[in-house]
Amino acid sequence: MERGHGGAGTGSPGEGEPSPETRLATPEDWPTLSALLHRAELLDCLDPRETVYAGLREARTFLAFEGGEAVGALQFQVRRRPFVHLRLLAVRHAAQAKEVVAALLAAARLPTLEAGLEAWRYMAPPGPVGEALRHQGFRLVEEVVELEKEDYDIPSRGNRAVHIRPAREADVPALAALDAAAFTPFWRNDLGAFQEYLRGGYTFLAAELKGQVVGYLVAEDHPAGFYIIRLAVDPAWQGQGVGTRLLAEAIALAKAQGTLPILLNTQRTNRQARRLYTWFGFRPSGRVLWAWTRAIAYP
Ligand SMILES: CC(C)(COP(=O)(O)OP(=O)(O)OC[C@H]1O[C@@H](n2cnc3c(N)ncnc32)[C@H](O)[C@@H]1OP(=O)(O)O)[C@@H](O)C(=O)NCCC(=O)NCCS
C-alpha cells in the first residue's frame, strides 16, 4: 500500500520498508522545517536559511511525518541538467535514516522525472546520510578534496599569448561545448549554470587565444575565503599554460581584494589538476566531500 499521500509528488519507498508519510512542503511549512533543521540528528545542508526558504516557495521541498511529527526533509535544486542536485537532507532520528530517506526520495521521484531530470547528484562530507543513500542505491562517484593556499605567490603567469577577460553572454555556447569536452557528465555545467555565473556575484573569466575561447575560471567570495569554483581548459589546448594563466589571474584578483585563504575543490584522482594546484602552493585543508549519484527512476 502507498502510504505517502497529499497531492503532487508524493510516493512510497520499496515494498517491505515501513515508511513515514510524505508531502510537498509549502511556505507555510517554514516553522516546521526550521524546527526540524534545529533538531535533526542527521543534517546535510550547506545553504543559508534564505536559500532553504526559497526552496519551499519553488516547490522543491518534501517533508516526511510520523505520528504528526516532522521526521525528515529533502530539498533539491534543478542544476546541471539532467542531474538534479540534492541540496538538503534532514533526518530527525538517526535510527530512522534509511526509512526516512527512502520515503523522501520516493516522494520527489515523480516531479523530478516530470521535469525531465534523470539522476540525483549529492555531495556532502562522508557520514551517515551518505550511507543511507548508499542503501537506496546511490553510488559513490568520487572523493573531492578541498585545497587551500595561504599566500598570493604565483610561480608562473602561464601562456602569455592567452588573453584573460571577463566572460560574456556571447561566450556561453563555446563555454558549454568546452565544458562538455573537459568534464564527464556528472561534473558538466549546463547552460543554466553559465547564466548563473553571468548574473553577478561571481568572478567569471574567459581565456581567449587567437579569437577563440579556450578556457574559463569561476570564483566567488565565500565566507571562508576566495573560492575558485571552476577551472576548465578545452582538451585541445590543455598542457599549454592556459590553466596556469587563468589560475595566476585569479590569485592576482584575490590579492587585489586582500582575500585569503584561496580555496578550491578537486577530485582526489585528478592528477593533472592536482599537479597544477600543488605547484601553485595549494595544500589539502583536510575537508573532503563525497560525490554520489543514482538514477531517479531507480531501480
Ligand atoms: C586541470 C586543467 C584546468 C589544467 O589546465 P592546463 O591548461 O592543461 O594546465 P597548464 O598547461 O597551464 O598547466 C598544467 C601543468 O602545470 C604543470 N606543472 C606542475 N608543476 C610544475 C612545475 N613545478 N613547473 C612547471 N610546470 C609544472 C604540470 O606539469 C601540468 O601539466 P602536465 O599535467 O601536462 O604535466 C585542465 O587540464 C582541465 O581543464 N582539465 C579538465 C577539467 C578539470 O579537471 N578541471 C579542474 C577541476 S578542479
The ligand as a Gaussian input file, in Angstrom:
#p B3LYP/6-31G(d) Opt

LIG

0 1
 C       43.316000      20.987000     -14.931000
 C       43.351000      21.943000     -16.106000
 C       42.473000      23.115000     -15.829000
 C       44.796000      22.420000     -16.296000
 O       44.826000      23.329000     -17.387000
 P       46.010000      23.262000     -18.455000
 O       45.876000      24.416000     -19.365000
 O       46.043000      21.917000     -19.057000
 O       47.244000      23.438000     -17.495000
 P       48.645000      24.123000     -17.781000
 O       49.138000      23.680000     -19.108000
 O       48.579000      25.597000     -17.546000
 O       49.487000      23.564000     -16.584000
 C       49.288000      22.296000     -16.024000
 C       50.651000      21.868000     -15.828000
 O       51.266000      22.504000     -14.747000
 C       52.458000      21.786000     -14.716000
 N       53.314000      21.886000     -13.573000
 C       53.138000      21.364000     -12.364000
 N       54.176000      21.614000     -11.598000
 C       55.060000      22.316000     -12.348000
 C       56.350000      22.864000     -12.091000
 N       56.918000      22.726000     -10.898000
 N       56.949000      23.508000     -13.069000
 C       56.384000      23.642000     -14.267000
 N       55.167000      23.136000     -14.563000
 C       54.521000      22.478000     -13.589000
 C       52.046000      20.343000     -14.817000
 O       53.111000      19.697000     -15.459000
 C       50.805000      20.404000     -15.621000
 O       50.953000      19.845000     -16.890000
 P       51.006000      18.251000     -17.103000
 O       49.935000      17.619000     -16.312000
 O       50.821000      18.172000     -18.570000
 O       52.386000      17.866000     -16.652000
 C       42.916000      21.230000     -17.408000
 O       43.709000      20.125000     -17.610000
 C       41.462000      20.855000     -17.459000
 O       40.620000      21.640000     -17.838000
 N       41.149000      19.591000     -17.108000
 C       39.775000      19.095000     -17.180000
 C       38.861000      19.824000     -16.255000
 C       39.377000      19.777000     -14.848000
 O       39.767000      18.731000     -14.367000
 N       39.369000      20.923000     -14.191000
 C       39.827000      21.071000     -12.845000
 C       38.775000      20.578000     -11.939000
 S       39.150000      21.055000     -10.294000

